[in-house]
Amino acid sequence: MNEERIKVLSLLQEGKISVDEATRLLEALDSSADAMPQTVAAAMPSDTISVVAQPTTKKVKIKLPLHNAKTVQFAGATIDNTNFDGATMEHANFEGADLTNANFQDASLHAAYLGGANLRNANFTDANLEGAFLGGGDFADANFADANLTGATLEGGSFANANFQGADLTGANLSGANFANVDLSGQSLVGATLEGVSYEDGMVEIAV
């Protein structure tokens, strides 16, 4: 995470810029890494100070509701316990982020990237995760009740003790995922890839 991105997230956390302003700045940083430092500096309030941090290790905590944050990059950020209820975060990047206990209920995460992220005990009730990438992430004890996971990639992820009651996994890739103590009985797994899935004490009476 570079210094300009850390500044934007810190300003958002402190309430000095709105979610929409932060979204535009982060998207601008992603589209033009060379040109955007000046743009970010110009958009920042005049009374702000520089953030002193190591760009590769700095963790930024965000404790604000987030909405309409399409394509935003949260890779590597610490945003645990954050409320994303009803947010539109299509194509957002959460790679390697700490999202422990985050709430994504009713959120749109279409084609979002959550690879390698920590989402233990996260809530995805009624969320749209169609085509999302969850591979290699830690989703232990997460709640996916009634979530749309059609065409999603869960390959190699840990979903131990997660709740998938009413979830739609049609066409999803579950290869090598850990579903210990998970009951997928009656869930839609039509066209799903199940090669190498670990389901100790779980996945009873799978409907395919």
MIDOSE-1310 file (N, C-alpha, C; in nm, 2 decimals, decimal comma, always signed):
residues 208
mnee	+0,08/-0,12/+0,00/+0,00/+0,00/+0,00/+0,09/+0,12/+0,00; +0,08/+0,21/-0,10/+0,16/+0,33/-0,11/+0,12/+0,44/-0,02; +0,21/+0,54/-0,01/+0,19/+0,65/+0,09/+0,06/+0,73/+0,05; +0,04/+0,75/-0,08/-0,08/+0,83/-0,11/-0,21/+0,76/-0,08
rikv	-0,21/+0,63/-0,09/-0,33/+0,55/-0,06/-0,35/+0,56/+0,09; -0,24/+0,55/+0,17/-0,25/+0,55/+0,32/-0,31/+0,69/+0,36; -0,27/+0,80/+0,30/-0,32/+0,93/+0,33/-0,47/+0,94/+0,31; -0,51/+0,88/+0,19/-0,66/+0,89/+0,16/-0,74/+0,81/+0,26
lsll	-0,69/+0,69/+0,29/-0,77/+0,61/+0,39/-0,77/+0,67/+0,53; -0,66/+0,73/+0,57/-0,65/+0,80/+0,70/-0,74/+0,92/+0,70; -0,75/+1,00/+0,59/-0,84/+1,11/+0,59/-0,99/+1,06/+0,60; -1,02/+0,95/+0,53/-1,15/+0,89/+0,54/-1,18/+0,85/+0,68
qegk	-1,09/+0,78/+0,74/-1,11/+0,73/+0,88/-1,13/+0,85/+0,98; -1,06/+0,96/+0,96/-1,07/+1,08/+1,04/-1,19/+1,16/+1,01; -1,27/+1,13/+0,90/-1,38/+1,21/+0,87/-1,36/+1,34/+0,80; -1,23/+1,35/+0,75/-1,20/+1,48/+0,68/-1,24/+1,48/+0,53
isvd	-1,26/+1,37/+0,48/-1,32/+1,36/+0,34/-1,43/+1,26/+0,35; -1,52/+1,27/+0,25/-1,64/+1,18/+0,24/-1,60/+1,05/+0,18; -1,69/+0,95/+0,19/-1,67/+0,82/+0,12/-1,66/+0,84/-0,03; -1,74/+0,92/-0,08/-1,74/+0,95/-0,23/-1,61/+1,01/-0,27
eatr	-1,56/+1,11/-0,19/-1,43/+1,17/-0,22/-1,32/+1,07/-0,22; -1,32/+0,99/-0,11/-1,22/+0,89/-0,10/-1,22/+0,79/-0,21; -1,34/+0,75/-0,25/-1,35/+0,66/-0,37/-1,29/+0,71/-0,49; -1,33/+0,84/-0,52/-1,27/+0,90/-0,64/-1,12/+0,91/-0,64
llea	-1,06/+0,95/-0,52/-0,92/+0,96/-0,51/-0,85/+0,82/-0,53; -0,91/+0,72/-0,47/-0,85/+0,59/-0,48/-0,86/+0,53/-0,62; -0,97/+0,56/-0,69/-0,98/+0,52/-0,82/-0,88/+0,59/-0,91; -0,86/+0,72/-0,88/-0,77/+0,80/-0,96/-0,62/+0,75/-0,94
ldss	-0,59/+0,71/-0,82/-0,46/+0,66/-0,79/-0,44/+0,53/-0,87; -0,54/+0,44/-0,88/-0,53/+0,32/-0,95/-0,51/+0,34/-1,10; -0,57/+0,44/-1,15/-0,57/+0,46/-1,30/-0,44/+0,53/-1,35; -0,38/+0,60/-1,26/-0,25/+0,67/-1,30/-0,16/+0,69/-1,18
adam	-0,07/+0,59/-1,16/+0,01/+0,59/-1,05/+0,11/+0,71/-1,05; +0,16/+0,75/-1,17/+0,26/+0,85/-1,18/+0,20/+0,99/-1,17; +0,08/+1,01/-1,22/+0,02/+1,15/-1,22/-0,06/+1,18/-1,09; -0,10/+1,09/-1,01/-0,20/+1,11/-0,91/-0,14/+1,17/-0,78
pqtv	-0,02/+1,16/-0,74/+0,02/+1,22/-0,62/-0,01/+1,37/-0,61; +0,00/+1,45/-0,72/-0,03/+1,59/-0,72/-0,18/+1,60/-0,71; -0,26/+1,52/-0,77/-0,41/+1,52/-0,76/-0,45/+1,50/-0,62; -0,39/+1,40/-0,56/-0,43/+1,37/-0,42/-0,40/+1,49/-0,33
aaam	-0,28/+1,54/-0,34/-0,23/+1,65/-0,26/-0,33/+1,77/-0,28; -0,37/+1,80/-0,40/-0,46/+1,91/-0,43/-0,59/+1,89/-0,36; -0,64/+1,77/-0,35/-0,77/+1,74/-0,30/-0,78/+1,74/-0,15; -0,67/+1,73/-0,09/-0,67/+1,71/+0,06/-0,69/+1,85/+0,13
psdt	-0,76/+1,85/+0,24/-0,78/+1,97/+0,31/-0,65/+2,04/+0,35; -0,65/+2,17/+0,36/-0,53/+2,24/+0,38/-0,47/+2,22/+0,52; -0,56/+2,18/+0,62/-0,51/+2,17/+0,75/-0,47/+2,03/+0,79; -0,45/+1,94/+0,69/-0,41/+1,80/+0,71/-0,26/+1,80/+0,72
isvv	-0,21/+1,69/+0,78/-0,06/+1,68/+0,79/-0,03/+1,54/+0,72; +0,10/+1,53/+0,69/+0,14/+1,41/+0,62/+0,14/+1,29/+0,72; +0,11/+1,18/+0,66/+0,11/+1,05/+0,74/+0,24/+0,99/+0,73; +0,31/+0,97/+0,84/+0,44/+0,91/+0,85/+0,42/+0,76/+0,87
aqpt	+0,45/+0,68/+0,77/+0,43/+0,53/+0,78/+0,52/+0,46/+0,68; +0,53/+0,33/+0,70/+0,60/+0,24/+0,61/+0,49/+0,19/+0,51; +0,50/+0,23/+0,38/+0,39/+0,20/+0,29/+0,37/+0,05/+0,28; +0,47/-0,04/+0,30/+0,45/-0,18/+0,28/+0,39/-0,25/+0,40
tkkv	+0,39/-0,18/+0,52/+0,35/-0,25/+0,64/+0,23/-0,18/+0,71; +0,21/-0,05/+0,67/+0,11/+0,03/+0,75/-0,03/-0,03/+0,73; -0,10/-0,04/+0,85/-0,24/-0,09/+0,85/-0,33/+0,03/+0,89; -0,43/+0,05/+0,81/-0,52/+0,16/+0,83/-0,66/+0,10/+0,87
kikl	-0,71/+0,15/+0,98/-0,84/+0,11/+1,03/-0,95/+0,21/+0,99; -1,05/+0,15/+0,93/-1,17/+0,23/+0,89/-1,29/+0,19/+0,97; -1,35/+0,28/+1,04/-1,47/+0,24/+1,12/-1,59/+0,32/+1,07; -1,61/+0,33/+0,94/-1,72/+0,41/+0,89/-1,80/+0,32/+0,79
plhn	-1,94/+0,35/+0,79/-2,01/+0,28/+0,68/-1,97/+0,32/+0,54; -1,96/+0,23/+0,45/-1,91/+0,26/+0,32/-2,01/+0,22/+0,22; -2,04/+0,31/+0,12/-2,14/+0,29/+0,02/-2,08/+0,34/-0,12; -2,13/+0,27/-0,22/-2,09/+0,31/-0,36/-1,94/+0,31/-0,38
aktv	-1,87/+0,22/-0,32/-1,72/+0,22/-0,33/-1,68/+0,12/-0,44; -1,73/+0,14/-0,56/-1,70/+0,05/-0,67/-1,55/+0,06/-0,71; -1,50/-0,05/-0,74/-1,36/-0,07/-0,79/-1,25/-0,02/-0,69; -1,29/+0,01/-0,57/-1,19/+0,06/-0,47/-1,09/-0,04/-0,43
qfag	-0,97/+0,00/-0,40/-0,86/-0,09/-0,36/-0,85/-0,08/-0,21; -0,87/-0,19/-0,14/-0,85/-0,21/+0,00/-0,75/-0,31/+0,03; -0,67/-0,35/-0,07/-0,57/-0,46/-0,05/-0,48/-0,43/+0,07; -0,46/-0,53/+0,16/-0,37/-0,52/+0,27/-0,42/-0,43/+0,38
atid	-0,53/-0,37/+0,37/-0,58/-0,28/+0,48/-0,64/-0,36/+0,59; -0,63/-0,30/+0,71/-0,70/-0,35/+0,83/-0,83/-0,28/+0,85; -0,94/-0,34/+0,81/-1,08/-0,28/+0,82/-1,17/-0,38/+0,89; -1,12/-0,44/+1,00/-1,20/-0,53/+1,08/-1,32/-0,45/+1,14
ntnf	-1,43/-0,53/+1,17/-1,55/-0,47/+1,23/-1,61/-0,36/+1,16; -1,59/-0,35/+1,03/-1,64/-0,24/+0,95/-1,78/-0,28/+0,90; -1,87/-0,18/+0,89/-2,01/-0,20/+0,84/-2,02/-0,16/+0,70; -2,03/-0,26/+0,61/-2,05/-0,24/+0,47/-2,20/-0,28/+0,43
dgat	-2,29/-0,27/+0,52/-2,43/-0,31/+0,50/-2,49/-0,23/+0,38; -2,53/-0,31/+0,28/-2,59/-0,25/+0,16/-2,50/-0,18/+0,07; -2,37/-0,19/+0,09/-2,28/-0,11/+0,01/-2,27/-0,17/-0,13; -2,24/-0,09/-0,23/-2,21/-0,14/-0,37/-2,06/-0,14/-0,39
meha	-2,00/-0,26/-0,39/-1,85/-0,27/-0,40/-1,81/-0,36/-0,51; -1,87/-0,35/-0,62/-1,84/-0,44/-0,74/-1,70/-0,42/-0,78; -1,63/-0,53/-0,80/-1,49/-0,53/-0,85/-1,39/-0,47/-0,75; -1,44/-0,44/-0,62/-1,35/-0,39/-0,52/-1,24/-0,50/-0,49
nfeg	-1,12/-0,45/-0,45/-1,01/-0,54/-0,42/-0,98/-0,54/-0,27; -1,00/-0,65/-0,21/-0,97/-0,67/-0,06/-0,86/-0,77/-0,04; -0,78/-0,79/-0,14/-0,67/-0,89/-0,13/-0,59/-0,87/+0,00; -0,58/-0,98/+0,08/-0,50/-0,98/+0,20/-0,54/-0,89/+0,31
adlt	-0,66/-0,83/+0,29/-0,71/-0,74/+0,40/-0,76/-0,81/+0,52; -0,76/-0,74/+0,63/-0,82/-0,80/+0,76/-0,96/-0,74/+0,77; -1,06/-0,83/+0,75/-1,20/-0,79/+0,75/-1,27/-0,87/+0,86; -1,20/-0,91/+0,96/-1,26/-0,99/+1,07/-1,39/-0,92/+1,12
nanf	-1,50/-0,99/+1,13/-1,62/-0,94/+1,19/-1,69/-0,84/+1,10; -1,64/-0,82/+0,98/-1,71/-0,72/+0,89/-1,85/-0,76/+0,86; -1,93/-0,66/+0,83/-2,07/-0,68/+0,80/-2,10/-0,64/+0,65; -2,12/-0,74/+0,57/-2,15/-0,72/+0,43/-2,30/-0,76/+0,39
qdas	-2,38/-0,75/+0,49/-2,52/-0,79/+0,47/-2,58/-0,70/+0,36; -2,65/-0,77/+0,26/-2,72/-0,70/+0,15/-2,62/-0,62/+0,06; -2,49/-0,64/+0,07/-2,39/-0,57/-0,01/-2,38/-0,63/-0,15; -2,34/-0,55/-0,24/-2,32/-0,60/-0,38/-2,16/-0,61/-0,40
lhaa	-2,11/-0,74/-0,40/-1,97/-0,76/-0,42/-1,95/-0,84/-0,55; -2,03/-0,81/-0,65/-2,01/-0,88/-0,78/-1,87/-0,86/-0,83; -1,81/-0,98/-0,86/-1,67/-0,98/-0,91/-1,57/-0,92/-0,82; -1,60/-0,90/-0,70/-1,50/-0,85/-0,60/-1,39/-0,95/-0,58
ylgg	-1,27/-0,90/-0,54/-1,16/-0,99/-0,51/-1,13/-0,99/-0,36; -1,15/-1,11/-0,30/-1,12/-1,12/-0,15/-1,02/-1,23/-0,13; -0,93/-1,25/-0,23/-0,83/-1,36/-0,22/-0,74/-1,33/-0,10; -0,72/-1,44/-0,02/-0,62/-1,43/+0,09/-0,66/-1,34/+0,20
anlr	-0,78/-1,29/+0,20/-0,83/-1,20/+0,31/-0,87/-1,28/+0,43; -0,87/-1,21/+0,54/-0,92/-1,26/+0,67/-1,06/-1,21/+0,69; -1,16/-1,30/+0,67/-1,30/-1,26/+0,69/-1,36/-1,36/+0,79; -1,29/-1,39/+0,90/-1,35/-1,48/+1,00/-1,47/-1,41/+1,07
nanf	-1,57/-1,48/+1,08/-1,70/-1,43/+1,14/-1,76/-1,32/+1,07; -1,73/-1,30/+0,94/-1,79/-1,19/+0,87/-1,94/-1,23/+0,83; -2,02/-1,13/+0,80/-2,16/-1,15/+0,77/-2,19/-1,12/+0,63; -2,23/-1,22/+0,55/-2,26/-1,20/+0,41/-2,41/-1,23/+0,38
tdan	-2,49/-1,22/+0,48/-2,63/-1,26/+0,46/-2,69/-1,17/+0,35; -2,75/-1,24/+0,25/-2,82/-1,18/+0,14/-2,73/-1,10/+0,05; -2,60/-1,12/+0,06/-2,50/-1,05/-0,02/-2,49/-1,11/-0,16; -2,46/-1,02/-0,26/-2,44/-1,07/-0,39/-2,29/-1,08/-0,42
lega	-2,24/-1,21/-0,43/-2,10/-1,24/-0,45/-2,09/-1,31/-0,58; -2,17/-1,29/-0,67/-2,17/-1,35/-0,80/-2,03/-1,32/-0,87; -1,96/-1,43/-0,91/-1,84/-1,41/-0,98/-1,72/-1,36/-0,89; -1,74/-1,35/-0,76/-1,64/-1,30/-0,67/-1,53/-1,40/-0,65
flgg	-1,41/-1,36/-0,62/-1,30/-1,45/-0,59/-1,27/-1,45/-0,44; -1,29/-1,57/-0,38/-1,27/-1,58/-0,24/-1,15/-1,68/-0,21; -1,08/-1,72/-0,31/-0,98/-1,82/-0,30/-0,87/-1,79/-0,20; -0,84/-1,89/-0,12/-0,73/-1,88/-0,02/-0,76/-1,79/+0,10
gdfa	-0,88/-1,74/+0,11/-0,92/-1,66/+0,22/-0,96/-1,74/+0,34; -0,97/-1,67/+0,46/-1,01/-1,74/+0,58/-1,15/-1,69/+0,61; -1,25/-1,77/+0,59/-1,39/-1,74/+0,61/-1,45/-1,82/+0,72; -1,37/-1,87/+0,81/-1,42/-1,95/+0,92/-1,53/-1,88/+1,00
danf	-1,64/-1,95/+1,03/-1,75/-1,90/+1,11/-1,82/-1,78/+1,04; -1,80/-1,76/+0,91/-1,87/-1,66/+0,84/-2,01/-1,70/+0,81; -2,10/-1,60/+0,79/-2,24/-1,63/+0,76/-2,27/-1,59/+0,61; -2,30/-1,69/+0,53/-2,34/-1,67/+0,39/-2,48/-1,71/+0,37
adan	-2,57/-1,69/+0,47/-2,71/-1,73/+0,46/-2,77/-1,65/+0,34; -2,84/-1,73/+0,25/-2,91/-1,67/+0,14/-2,82/-1,58/+0,05; -2,69/-1,60/+0,05/-2,60/-1,52/-0,04/-2,60/-1,58/-0,18; -2,58/-1,49/-0,27/-2,56/-1,54/-0,41/-2,41/-1,55/-0,44
ltga	-2,37/-1,68/-0,46/-2,23/-1,72/-0,49/-2,22/-1,79/-0,62; -2,31/-1,76/-0,71/-2,31/-1,83/-0,84/-2,18/-1,78/-0,92; -2,11/-1,89/-0,96/-1,99/-1,86/-1,04/-1,87/-1,81/-0,96; -1,88/-1,81/-0,83/-1,78/-1,76/-0,74/-1,66/-1,86/-0,73
tleg	-1,55/-1,81/-0,70/-1,43/-1,90/-0,68/-1,40/-1,90/-0,53; -1,41/-2,02/-0,47/-1,38/-2,04/-0,33/-1,26/-2,13/-0,31; -1,19/-2,16/-0,42/-1,08/-2,25/-0,42/-0,98/-2,23/-0,32; -0,95/-2,33/-0,24/-0,85/-2,33/-0,14/-0,88/-2,25/-0,02
gsfa	-1,00/-2,20/-0,01/-1,04/-2,11/+0,11/-1,08/-2,20/+0,23; -1,08/-2,14/+0,35/-1,12/-2,20/+0,47/-1,26/-2,15/+0,51; -1,36/-2,24/+0,51/-1,49/-2,21/+0,54/-1,55/-2,29/+0,66; -1,46/-2,33/+0,74/-1,50/-2,42/+0,86/-1,60/-2,35/+0,94
nanf	-1,71/-2,42/+0,97/-1,81/-2,38/+1,06/-1,90/-2,26/+1,00; -1,88/-2,23/+0,87/-1,95/-2,12/+0,81/-2,10/-2,17/+0,79; -2,19/-2,07/+0,77/-2,33/-2,10/+0,75/-2,36/-2,06/+0,61; -2,40/-2,17/+0,53/-2,44/-2,15/+0,39/-2,59/-2,18/+0,37
qgad	-2,67/-2,17/+0,47/-2,81/-2,20/+0,46/-2,88/-2,11/+0,36; -2,94/-2,17/+0,25/-3,01/-2,09/+0,15/-2,92/-2,02/+0,05; -2,78/-2,05/+0,06/-2,69/-1,99/-0,04/-2,70/-2,06/-0,17; -2,67/-1,98/-0,28/-2,67/-2,03/-0,41/-2,53/-2,04/-0,46
ltga	-2,48/-2,17/-0,48/-2,34/-2,20/-0,52/-2,34/-2,26/-0,66; -2,44/-2,23/-0,74/-2,44/-2,28/-0,87/-2,32/-2,24/-0,95; -2,25/-2,34/-1,01/-2,13/-2,31/-1,09/-2,01/-2,26/-1,02; -2,01/-2,26/-0,89/-1,90/-2,21/-0,81/-1,78/-2,31/-0,81
nlsg	-1,66/-2,26/-0,79/-1,55/-2,35/-0,78/-1,51/-2,36/-0,64; -1,53/-2,48/-0,58/-1,50/-2,51/-0,44/-1,37/-2,60/-0,43; -1,30/-2,61/-0,53/-1,18/-2,70/-0,53/-1,09/-2,68/-0,42; -1,05/-2,78/-0,34/-0,95/-2,77/-0,24/-1,00/-2,69/-0,12
anfa	-1,12/-2,65/-0,11/-1,17/-2,56/+0,00/-1,20/-2,65/+0,12; -1,19/-2,59/+0,24/-1,22/-2,66/+0,37/-1,36/-2,62/+0,42; -1,45/-2,72/+0,41/-1,58/-2,70/+0,46/-1,61/-2,78/+0,58; -1,52/-2,79/+0,67/-1,54/-2,87/+0,80/-1,65/-2,82/+0,88
nvdl	-1,74/-2,91/+0,92/-1,86/-2,88/+1,00/-1,95/-2,79/+0,93; -1,95/-2,79/+0,80/-2,05/-2,70/+0,72/-2,15/-2,79/+0,66; -2,28/-2,75/+0,67/-2,39/-2,83/+0,62/-2,44/-2,76/+0,49; -2,41/-2,82/+0,38/-2,46/-2,77/+0,25/-2,58/-2,85/+0,20
sgqs	-2,64/-2,93/+0,28/-2,75/-3,01/+0,24/-2,86/-2,92/+0,18; -2,91/-2,96/+0,06/-3,02/-2,88/+0,00/-2,98/-2,76/-0,07; -2,85/-2,72/-0,06/-2,81/-2,60/-0,13/-2,78/-2,63/-0,28; -2,79/-2,53/-0,36/-2,77/-2,55/-0,51/-2,62/-2,55/-0,54
lvga	-2,58/-2,67/-0,59/-2,44/-2,69/-0,63/-2,43/-2,74/-0,77; -2,54/-2,71/-0,85/-2,54/-2,75/-0,99/-2,42/-2,69/-1,07; -2,34/-2,77/-1,13/-2,23/-2,72/-1,21/-2,11/-2,68/-1,12; -2,12/-2,70/-0,99/-2,01/-2,66/-0,90/-1,89/-2,76/-0,92
tleg	-1,77/-2,71/-0,90/-1,65/-2,79/-0,90/-1,61/-2,83/-0,75; -1,61/-2,96/-0,72/-1,59/-3,01/-0,59/-1,46/-3,09/-0,57; -1,37/-3,08/-0,66/-1,25/-3,16/-0,66/-1,16/-3,12/-0,54; -1,13/-3,22/-0,46/-1,04/-3,20/-0,35/-1,10/-3,13/-0,23
vsye	-1,23/-3,11/-0,22/-1,29/-3,04/-0,11/-1,28/-3,12/+0,02; -1,25/-3,05/+0,13/-1,24/-3,12/+0,26/-1,37/-3,08/+0,33; -1,45/-3,19/+0,37/-1,58/-3,16/+0,44/-1,60/-3,25/+0,56; -1,50/-3,26/+0,64/-1,51/-3,34/+0,76/-1,63/-3,30/+0,85
dgmv	-1,72/-3,39/+0,88/-1,84/-3,36/+0,96/-1,93/-3,26/+0,89; -1,92/-3,24/+0,76/-2,00/-3,14/+0,70/-2,05/-3,19/+0,56; -2,11/-3,10/+0,48/-2,16/-3,12/+0,35/-2,25/-3,25/+0,35; -2,35/-3,26/+0,43/-2,44/-3,37/+0,44/-2,55/-3,36/+0,33
eiav	-2,57/-3,47/+0,26/-2,68/-3,48/+0,17/-2,68/-3,37/+0,07; -2,57/-3,35/+0,00/-2,55/-3,25/-0,10/-2,65/-3,26/-0,22; -2,71/-3,15/-0,25/-2,81/-3,16/-0,37/-2,73/-3,10/-0,49; -2,72/-3,18/-0,59/-2,65/-3,13/-0,71/-2,74/-3,14/-0,83
